[in-house]
Structure formats: C-alpha cells, structure tokens
Amino acid sequence: MSTPLVWLPFDPSLLGEPPAGLRYEVVVPDELEVLPGSVSEVEFYVPSYGFSEVDVKAMEKMTSLRVVQTQSAGVDHLREHVPDGVLLCNGRGIHDASTAELAMTLMLASLRGIPGFVRAQDAHEWIHGTRPALADRTVLIVGYGAVGAALERRLDGFETQVVRVARSEREGVHAMGDLPDLLPRADVVVLIVPLTDETRGLMDAEALARMKDGALLVNVARGPVVDTDALVAELRSGRLCAALDVTDPEPLPAGHPLWDCPNLLVSPHVGGATSAMEPRAYRLVREQLERYATGQPLVNVMSGDY
C-alpha cells in the first residue's frame, strides 16, 4: 500500500514537524506550465489561498483525491468544482482574528470620518467637526459564527450593545428569520455570513430600507450578499453609510457607480490578508493532516463523504 501523497502550496517545514505516514510535495498549479506526473496520486490537496481555474483543472486530474483543505473560510468559489465523494474542508479559524480586526477598523474609520481626514491631509486642510462614536451604539452581527464571536470580543470595552443573528436560534443568538425586526434597531450592521442560496441578496432594497436613517452597513462576507444597485441608491440618497471589504462585482471595475458614492469606504477584499493568517493556516493544515494520517475524523467539513 503506497504512502498517501499530499500537495501543499508551502514548504512542509512550515508545519513544524509534518505528520508522519504521508508524502509531501510543494505544488502551486498556477506557477507551473505542466503538472507533475504525481497529480494522479494526490489524496490530500491544499490549494493556495488565491484559488483559481488552474486548481480546478488540476483537481480534474487527481483521480485519487480524497480531501481538499482550503485556506479560506468561504468555499462558495470552489464547492461546485470539488469532485463528488471528495471531502471539502474550509479554513474556519484561519481568518477570525484578521477579519474581525478589519471589521473593527471599517466601523471605527467610517464612524469617525477617517477617510475625510486623509483627504484633508492630502489637501493640507484642517477640518474640525463632530463625528458619531461607536460607544452607545447597537451593533448587529449577522452571521454569528467564529468570526462574529471574534468581533464581539474586540467590541468588548467599546460600550456597545451587541445583537447576534445566525442561521438557527440558540441562547443569546437570534434566528435569521428575526432579521427584519432587528434591522431597525441597529446603528451598525455587520455582515459575516457565507454566500449561499439563502444569503445571496440578503440585504436587498427591502432590507436596506428597514435600516434606520444614518446607520452603517459593514460587509466583510461576500459581495452578492448585498444588492449593489439598492445600496447605491441608499448611499446616493445620503440615508445610509457603508464600509465594504467585498463588492459585487469584484474586483470593482473602474467607472462603477460604487466608487463615487458618498458615505462609502471600500477596501479591496483584504479581510483575511494579514500576518495573522499564515501561522493559523499552518496550524489548521497540520492538525488536519495529523487526523488524516491517523484515521481520525477531519474538522471543518463542508461537503463530501469520508
């Protein structure tokens, strides 16, 4: 019986001591013109963070594939490409700290008017004024999972009231069906849901209309969770503010109406892209490989049979 082959996008030494009983090759399909002949032997595949169509073509040749372990929390971009029967595991836990940090940054920067200060600095202008504080605000976290909990830990001390919403109700957490009644109460709405058939267009014109005047929408989930045209209309009216790390379409093309909307802060999908990502990715991948090598159930399973 041959030793299971693992393809990694980084040197196995970064895992500390790689789990025994496995073979390792460092392969990033995007960087190669021709895939190694060992592609048909791969059982456990860790794509690079920037998953691409080249990875899809590589997986089609992985006739021994049993597990795909992503480095992203969201798997909407690759779920349909993973062969039937192959276990798909996401990167839950890798981006909690980074994404929660960015959500905090977007909230504080938007409320306190930091983009305007930067523009004034570039123009050598001293513009004084009063801005909203985060203190005394109600923050509605829509998608209360690992990242939502990490965000709440960072909100602790900011003197806010946190309201939690998840797919299903549990103690201290509202069900998604309660969202329409909760939106009018929130000063800040933070979206951290995965992109699914249920969440696509979740914040449509009707939902945005239910937000209170002057409320801030923060999206660190996926662009299509928000109806872009409806958001543009609300921003142009001056009724709402928004801070978006993700957009629909993405990347946001030059000339798109969002670029010129008032009361909008846009970051280029960098929620997980920090120095905190890599050590957490290495820890998760090592744990999964150890489980695989010893026949234990894997974690973060999103689909497939094992």
TAKAFEN-V250515 format. One record per backbone hydrogen bond with DSSP energy under -0.5 kcal/mol. CO is the residue of the C=O (numbers start at 1). NH is the residue of the N-H. E is the energy in kcal/mol with one decimal. If there is no record, write none. Layout:
co->CO nh->NH e->E
co->CO nh->NH e->E
This chain:
co->4 nh->23 e->-3.1
co->5 nh->43 e->-2.5
co->5 nh->44 e->-1.8
co->6 nh->8 e->-0.6
co->6 nh->25 e->-2.2
co->7 nh->46 e->-2.2
co->8 nh->27 e->-2.3
co->11 nh->14 e->-2.1
co->12 nh->15 e->-2.0
co->13 nh->16 e->-1.6
co->15 nh->17 e->-0.8
co->16 nh->18 e->-0.7
co->19 nh->22 e->-0.5
co->21 nh->4 e->-0.5
co->23 nh->6 e->-2.6
co->25 nh->8 e->-2.7
co->25 nh->27 e->-0.8
co->27 nh->29 e->-0.5
co->28 nh->31 e->-2.5
co->29 nh->32 e->-1.8
co->36 nh->39 e->-1.7
co->37 nh->40 e->-0.9
co->38 nh->41 e->-2.3
co->38 nh->42 e->-0.6
co->39 nh->42 e->-0.9
co->41 nh->5 e->-0.8
co->43 nh->66 e->-2.8
co->43 nh->67 e->-2.4
co->44 nh->7 e->-2.2
co->45 nh->47 e->-0.6
co->45 nh->69 e->-2.6
co->49 nh->51 e->-1.5
co->52 nh->55 e->-0.7
co->52 nh->56 e->-1.2
co->53 nh->57 e->-2.1
co->54 nh->58 e->-2.1
co->55 nh->59 e->-2.5
co->56 nh->60 e->-1.6
co->57 nh->61 e->-0.6
co->58 nh->61 e->-1.2
co->59 nh->62 e->-1.1
co->61 nh->63 e->-1.7
co->62 nh->65 e->-1.5
co->66 nh->87 e->-2.9
co->67 nh->45 e->-2.9
co->68 nh->70 e->-0.6
co->68 nh->89 e->-2.9
co->72 nh->91 e->-3.0
co->75 nh->78 e->-1.5
co->75 nh->79 e->-2.3
co->78 nh->81 e->-1.6
co->78 nh->82 e->-0.9
co->79 nh->82 e->-1.1
co->83 nh->86 e->-1.9
co->87 nh->68 e->-3.0
co->87 nh->89 e->-0.6
co->88 nh->302 e->-3.6
co->88 nh->303 e->-1.2
co->89 nh->70 e->-2.8
co->91 nh->94 e->-2.6
co->91 nh->95 e->-0.6
co->95 nh->99 e->-3.0
co->96 nh->100 e->-2.2
co->97 nh->101 e->-2.3
co->98 nh->102 e->-2.2
co->99 nh->103 e->-2.5
co->100 nh->104 e->-2.2
co->101 nh->105 e->-2.6
co->102 nh->106 e->-3.2
co->103 nh->107 e->-2.2
co->104 nh->108 e->-2.8
co->105 nh->109 e->-3.0
co->106 nh->110 e->-2.2
co->107 nh->111 e->-2.7
co->108 nh->112 e->-2.6
co->109 nh->114 e->-2.2
co->110 nh->113 e->-0.7
co->111 nh->132 e->-0.6
co->113 nh->117 e->-1.6
co->114 nh->118 e->-2.3
co->115 nh->119 e->-2.2
co->116 nh->120 e->-2.4
co->117 nh->121 e->-2.5
co->118 nh->122 e->-2.4
co->119 nh->123 e->-1.6
co->120 nh->125 e->-3.3
co->121 nh->124 e->-1.4
co->125 nh->127 e->-0.7
co->126 nh->128 e->-0.6
co->134 nh->137 e->-1.6
co->137 nh->139 e->-0.6
co->137 nh->161 e->-2.5
co->138 nh->140 e->-0.6
co->138 nh->187 e->-2.2
co->138 nh->188 e->-2.1
co->139 nh->141 e->-0.7
co->139 nh->163 e->-2.7
co->140 nh->142 e->-0.7
co->140 nh->190 e->-3.0
co->141 nh->143 e->-0.8
co->141 nh->165 e->-2.2
co->142 nh->192 e->-3.0
co->143 nh->145 e->-1.8
co->145 nh->149 e->-2.5
co->146 nh->150 e->-2.0
co->147 nh->151 e->-2.5
co->148 nh->152 e->-2.3
co->149 nh->153 e->-2.0
co->150 nh->154 e->-1.4
co->151 nh->155 e->-1.7
co->152 nh->156 e->-1.3
co->155 nh->158 e->-2.8
co->159 nh->136 e->-3.1
co->160 nh->162 e->-0.6
co->161 nh->139 e->-3.0
co->163 nh->141 e->-3.0
co->164 nh->174 e->-2.8
co->165 nh->143 e->-3.0
co->165 nh->144 e->-2.1
co->166 nh->176 e->-0.8
co->167 nh->176 e->-0.6
co->170 nh->173 e->-2.7
co->173 nh->170 e->-1.8
co->174 nh->166 e->-2.6
co->175 nh->178 e->-2.2
co->176 nh->179 e->-1.8
co->178 nh->181 e->-0.9
co->178 nh->182 e->-1.3
co->179 nh->182 e->-0.7
co->179 nh->183 e->-2.4
co->180 nh->184 e->-0.6
co->182 nh->185 e->-1.5
co->182 nh->186 e->-0.7
co->183 nh->186 e->-1.2
co->183 nh->212 e->-0.7
co->186 nh->212 e->-0.6
co->187 nh->216 e->-2.6
co->188 nh->140 e->-3.3
co->188 nh->190 e->-0.5
co->189 nh->191 e->-0.5
co->189 nh->218 e->-3.4
co->190 nh->142 e->-3.1
co->190 nh->192 e->-0.6
co->191 nh->220 e->-2.0
co->194 nh->196 e->-0.8
co->196 nh->200 e->-1.8
co->199 nh->202 e->-2.3
co->202 nh->204 e->-1.3
co->203 nh->227 e->-2.4
co->204 nh->208 e->-2.9
co->205 nh->209 e->-2.0
co->206 nh->210 e->-0.9
co->207 nh->210 e->-0.6
co->207 nh->211 e->-0.6
co->208 nh->211 e->-1.1
co->212 nh->215 e->-2.0
co->215 nh->241 e->-2.5
co->216 nh->189 e->-2.9
co->216 nh->218 e->-0.5
co->217 nh->243 e->-2.7
co->218 nh->191 e->-3.2
co->218 nh->220 e->-0.6
co->219 nh->245 e->-2.7
co->219 nh->246 e->-0.8
co->222 nh->225 e->-1.6
co->223 nh->226 e->-2.1
co->224 nh->201 e->-2.7
co->225 nh->203 e->-2.7
co->226 nh->228 e->-0.9
co->227 nh->231 e->-2.2
co->228 nh->232 e->-2.8
co->229 nh->233 e->-2.0
co->230 nh->234 e->-1.9
co->231 nh->235 e->-2.8
co->232 nh->236 e->-2.6
co->233 nh->237 e->-1.5
co->234 nh->238 e->-0.7
co->234 nh->239 e->-1.3
co->234 nh->240 e->-1.0
co->235 nh->238 e->-1.0
co->239 nh->214 e->-3.8
co->241 nh->217 e->-2.3
co->242 nh->265 e->-1.9
co->243 nh->219 e->-2.2
co->244 nh->267 e->-2.8
co->245 nh->269 e->-1.4
co->251 nh->253 e->-0.5
co->253 nh->256 e->-1.9
co->256 nh->259 e->-1.4
co->257 nh->260 e->-1.0
co->258 nh->261 e->-1.7
co->261 nh->264 e->-0.6
co->263 nh->242 e->-2.4
co->265 nh->244 e->-2.7
co->267 nh->269 e->-1.8
co->272 nh->274 e->-1.8
co->274 nh->277 e->-1.6
co->274 nh->278 e->-0.5
co->275 nh->279 e->-0.6
co->276 nh->280 e->-0.9
co->277 nh->281 e->-2.5
co->278 nh->282 e->-2.8
co->279 nh->283 e->-1.8
co->280 nh->284 e->-2.2
co->281 nh->285 e->-2.7
co->282 nh->286 e->-2.4
co->283 nh->287 e->-2.2
co->284 nh->288 e->-2.6
co->285 nh->289 e->-2.6
co->286 nh->290 e->-2.5
co->287 nh->291 e->-2.2
co->288 nh->292 e->-2.6
co->289 nh->293 e->-2.8
co->290 nh->294 e->-1.6
co->291 nh->295 e->-0.6
co->291 nh->296 e->-2.5
co->292 nh->295 e->-0.9
co->300 nh->90 e->-2.2
co->303 nh->88 e->-2.9
